[in-house]
């Protein structure tokens, strides 16, 4: 596979972007929780934070292709890839997911919305008609689908054909509004799949474009962003495609110039998955406690607790657990930072 010499070290601009996306999601959910328990609607001003998920989907596609796009098509390489991806997802996920399952079993009315959930999706993150017990884990179901798609496509040598076919099937289902089983319409043929595929495309272009072209993807992304803002009822996938242009530009720019990034933002990026896992159920509890004190205090408490506990979960559990379960030959001193390439 062609390569123009871009190094495969951690792309710190993307790590920083991941941190900002995690912060956006935290603000969005803190606003929702504060609205629910402090009887207000100020959180509606933070709805834009939900687009952090779109950034994560695009970044996921970029990282998978960036890191594994040159892997040999051997059984051993496929096995290594699959174990790495499953370890990265499930080791941090299971403690939080099992805690949520236990909470729902012991206190059935815990969720204010009395949400339904399913055992299969909660334990395997495979698509089904019922969502996982951990509400934000719906995005992880997409991630598992993405990982399995890349496993089949790359290691069988049919990635481009399968990607084109998947994109066509998604667009066809989107345009025709054909009735589909819930697991298909919610996950496998959801337009959000296009965000993952656009991230892979951006990584493919990154291997081929010279750094001097860094500005052009950003301009294309800005045009799509403007389109998303001006078209009434525009689908969020447009924002995802805009992120693909921004991610490609950031990666190209980092190859030609040193971009100063605060260490705190890099830490936030490294801890983004841990923050994502723990912040929402924690906010549900915090908002119940602080709700009577007013919206502002509730919002501040939700944000602080979500970020602080997420960072603690990353430092005290996620990193040590992944170190224990990572083969010695793959460990290095930058393990925490390298999560952007995991």
C-alpha positions in Angstrom: 0.0 0.0 0.0 1.4 3.4 -1.0 2.9 5.5 1.7 4.3 9.0 1.3 6.5 8.8 4.4 4.1 10.1 7.0 5.2 8.6 10.3 3.0 6.3 12.3 3.6 8.0 15.7 0.8 9.4 17.8 -1.0 12.3 16.1 -1.2 14.7 19.0 -3.6 17.1 17.2 -6.1 14.2 17.0 -5.5 13.4 20.6 -6.3 17.0 21.5 -9.4 16.8 19.2 -10.6 13.8 21.1 -10.3 15.7 24.4 -12.3 18.5 23.1 -15.0 16.1 21.7 -15.2 14.4 25.1 -15.6 17.8 26.8 -18.4 18.7 24.3 -20.3 15.5 25.1 -19.9 16.1 28.9 -21.3 19.6 28.5 -24.2 18.3 26.5 -25.1 15.6 29.0 -24.5 17.9 32.0 -27.1 20.3 30.5 -29.6 17.5 29.9 -29.2 16.2 33.5 -29.4 19.6 35.0 -32.6 20.4 32.9 -34.2 17.1 34.1 -33.5 17.6 37.8 -33.4 21.4 38.2 -36.6 21.9 36.2 -35.1 24.2 33.5 -34.3 24.1 29.8 -31.0 26.0 29.7 -29.3 22.8 28.6 -30.8 23.2 25.2 -28.1 25.7 24.4 -25.6 22.9 24.6 -27.2 20.5 22.1 -24.3 21.1 19.8 -22.2 19.0 22.2 -23.8 15.8 20.8 -21.7 16.3 17.7 -18.7 15.1 19.7 -20.0 11.6 19.0 -19.8 12.3 15.2 -16.2 13.4 15.7 -15.5 10.1 17.5 -17.0 8.1 14.7 -14.9 9.8 12.1 -11.8 9.6 14.2 -12.4 5.9 14.8 -12.4 5.2 11.0 -9.3 7.3 10.6 -7.4 5.6 13.4 -8.3 2.1 12.3 -7.0 2.7 8.8 -4.1 4.8 9.9 -2.8 2.1 12.3 -3.9 -1.1 10.6 -4.2 -0.2 6.9 -0.7 -1.6 6.2 -1.1 -4.8 8.3 -0.3 -7.9 6.4 -3.3 -10.0 5.4 -2.3 -13.0 7.6 -4.2 -14.9 10.1 -1.8 -13.9 12.9 -2.2 -10.2 12.0 -6.0 -10.5 11.9 -5.9 -12.2 15.3 -3.6 -9.5 16.8 -5.9 -6.7 15.4 -9.0 -8.3 16.8 -7.6 -8.9 20.2 -6.2 -5.4 20.4 -9.6 -3.8 19.5 -11.6 -6.0 21.8 -9.2 -5.4 24.7 -9.3 -1.6 24.1 -13.2 -1.6 24.1 -14.2 -4.2 26.7 -11.5 -3.8 29.5 -12.7 -0.3 30.4 -16.3 -1.0 29.4 -17.2 -4.0 31.5 -16.9 -2.6 35.1 -19.2 0.3 34.2 -21.6 -1.8 32.2 -21.9 -4.5 34.9 -22.4 -1.8 37.5 -25.3 -0.4 35.5 -26.8 -3.8 35.0 -26.7 -4.5 38.7 -28.2 -1.1 39.4 -31.1 -1.7 37.1 -31.7 -5.2 38.6 -31.6 -3.9 42.2 -33.4 -0.6 41.6 -35.7 -1.1 38.5 -37.0 2.5 38.7 -33.5 4.0 38.7 -33.9 5.5 35.2 -36.1 8.5 35.2 -37.2 7.5 31.6 -37.7 3.9 32.6 -35.6 2.9 29.7 -35.6 -0.6 28.3 -32.3 -2.5 27.9 -31.1 -5.9 26.6 -28.7 -8.5 28.0 -27.2 -9.4 24.6 -26.2 -5.9 23.6 -25.1 -5.0 27.1 -22.7 -7.9 27.4 -21.5 -8.3 23.8 -22.1 -4.8 22.2 -23.5 -6.7 19.2 -26.6 -5.1 17.5 -30.0 -6.2 18.7 -33.5 -4.7 19.0 -32.8 -3.6 22.6 -30.2 -1.0 23.7 -27.4 -1.6 26.2 -27.9 -0.9 29.9 -25.2 1.8 29.8 -27.0 4.4 27.7 -24.0 5.9 26.0 -22.9 2.4 24.9 -25.0 2.6 21.8 -22.0 4.3 20.2 -19.9 1.3 21.2 -22.2 -1.0 19.3 -21.3 1.0 16.2 -17.7 0.7 17.1 -17.9 -3.1 17.3 -19.6 -3.2 13.9 -16.8 -0.9 12.5 -14.1 -3.1 13.9 -15.6 -6.3 12.5 -16.2 -4.7 9.1 -12.5 -3.7 8.9 -11.5 -7.2 10.1 -13.4 -8.9 7.3 -12.6 -6.3 4.6 -8.9 -5.6 5.2 -7.7 -9.1 6.0 -9.6 -10.6 3.1 -8.3 -8.0 0.7 -11.8 -6.7 -0.2 -11.9 -3.6 2.0 -12.5 -1.1 -0.8 -15.3 -3.2 -2.4 -17.0 -3.8 0.9 -16.7 -0.1 1.9 -18.3 1.0 -1.4 -21.0 -1.6 -1.0 -21.7 -0.7 2.6 -21.9 3.0 1.7 -24.3 2.2 -1.2 -26.5 0.1 1.0 -26.7 2.8 3.7 -27.6 5.5 1.2 -30.2 3.3 -0.5 -31.9 2.6 2.9 -31.7 6.2 3.8 -33.2 7.5 0.6 -35.9 4.8 0.1 -37.0 4.7 3.8 -37.4 1.0 3.4 -38.8 -0.9 6.4 -35.9 -2.8 8.1 -35.4 -4.9 11.3 -34.6 -2.6 14.1 -31.0 -3.9 14.5 -30.3 -3.1 10.9 -31.9 0.4 10.8 -30.4 1.4 14.1 -26.9 0.3 13.4 -25.8 -1.5 10.3 -27.7 0.7 7.8 -27.7 3.9 9.8 -26.4 7.0 8.0 -23.9 7.4 10.8 -21.9 4.5 9.2 -20.9 7.1 6.6 -18.9 9.0 9.2 -16.7 5.9 9.9 -16.2 5.3 6.2 -15.3 9.0 5.7 -12.7 8.7 8.5 -11.2 5.7 6.7 -11.2 7.7 3.5 -9.4 10.6 5.2 -6.7 8.2 6.5 -6.3 6.8 3.0 -5.8 10.3 1.7 -3.4 11.2 4.5 -1.1 8.4 3.3 -1.1 10.0 -0.2 -1.4 13.8 0.0 1.6 16.1 0.6 1.5 18.2 3.7 1.3 21.4 1.6 -2.3 20.5 0.8 -3.4 20.7 4.4 -5.6 23.7 3.9 -7.9 22.2 1.2 -9.6 19.4 3.3 -10.3 22.0 6.0 -12.0 24.3 3.5 -14.1 21.4 2.2 -15.0 20.6 5.8 -16.0 24.2 6.5 -18.3 24.2 3.4 -20.0 21.1 4.7 -20.3 22.6 8.2 -21.9 25.7 6.7 -24.3 23.5 4.7 -25.2 21.6 7.9 -26.1 24.9 9.6 -28.1 26.4 6.8 -30.2 23.4 5.7 -33.3 22.9 7.9 -33.4 19.4 9.4 -30.0 18.5 8.0 -28.8 15.1 9.1 -25.9 15.2 11.6 -23.9 13.0 9.2 -23.1 16.3 7.3 -21.3 17.5 10.4 -19.4 14.2 10.5 -18.2 14.6 7.0 -17.1 18.1 7.9 -15.1 16.6 10.7 -13.4 14.3 8.3 -12.0 17.3 6.4 -10.8 18.9 9.6 -9.2 15.7 10.9 -7.3 15.2 7.6 -6.1 18.8 7.6 -4.9 18.6 11.2 -3.0 15.4 10.5 -1.3 16.8 7.4 -0.5 20.1 9.2 1.1 18.2 12.1 3.6 16.6 9.7 4.9 19.9 8.4 4.9 22.0 11.6 5.1 21.7 15.3 1.7 22.5 16.9 1.9 23.5 20.6 -0.8 21.6 22.5 -1.4 21.9 26.3 -0.5 18.8 28.2 -3.8 19.0 30.0 -5.6 18.7 26.7 -3.6 15.7 25.7 -4.4 14.1 29.1 -8.1 14.8 28.5 -7.8 13.2 25.1 -6.1 10.1 26.5 -8.8 9.8 29.2 -11.7 10.5 26.8 -12.9 6.9 26.6 -12.9 6.6 30.4 -14.7 9.9 30.7 -17.3 8.9 28.1 -18.0 5.6 30.0 -18.5 7.0 33.5 -19.8 10.5 33.1 -23.5 9.9 32.2 -24.6 7.5 35.0 -22.6 9.6 37.5 -24.3 12.8 36.4 -27.7 11.1 36.9 -26.8 10.7 40.5 -25.1 14.1 41.0 -28.1 15.9 39.4 -30.5 14.2 41.8 -28.5 15.5 44.7 -27.8 19.0 43.5 -31.1 19.6 41.5 -32.9 21.4 44.4 -30.0 23.9 44.6 -30.6 25.2 41.2 -29.5 24.7 37.6 -26.1 26.5 37.7 -24.8 24.5 40.7 -26.2 21.3 39.3 -24.5 21.9 35.9 -21.1 22.7 37.5 -21.3 19.7 39.8 -22.2 17.4 36.9 -19.3 18.7 34.7 -16.7 18.5 37.5 -17.7 15.1 38.7 -17.9 13.7 35.1 -14.4 14.9 34.2 -12.8 14.2 37.6 -14.1 10.7 38.0 -13.4 9.9 34.4 -9.8 11.0 34.7 -9.4 9.0 37.9 -10.9 5.9 36.2 -8.4 6.4 33.3 -5.4 6.7 35.6 -6.3 4.3 38.3 -8.0 1.5 36.3 -7.9 1.9 32.5 -4.1 2.3 32.1 -3.1 -0.3 34.7 -5.6 -2.9 33.4 -4.6 -2.4 29.8 -1.0 -2.7 30.8 -1.6 -6.0 32.5 -3.4 -7.4 29.5 -1.1 -6.0 26.8 1.8 -8.3 25.7 5.1 -7.1 27.1 6.5 -6.7 23.5 3.9 -4.0 22.8 4.4 -2.0 25.9 6.2 1.3 25.9 6.6 4.4 28.0 4.1 6.4 26.0 1.3 3.9 26.5 -1.2 6.5 27.8 -0.5 8.9 25.0 -0.6 6.2 22.4 -4.2 5.5 23.0 -5.0 7.7 20.1 -3.4 5.1 17.9 -5.0 2.2 19.6 
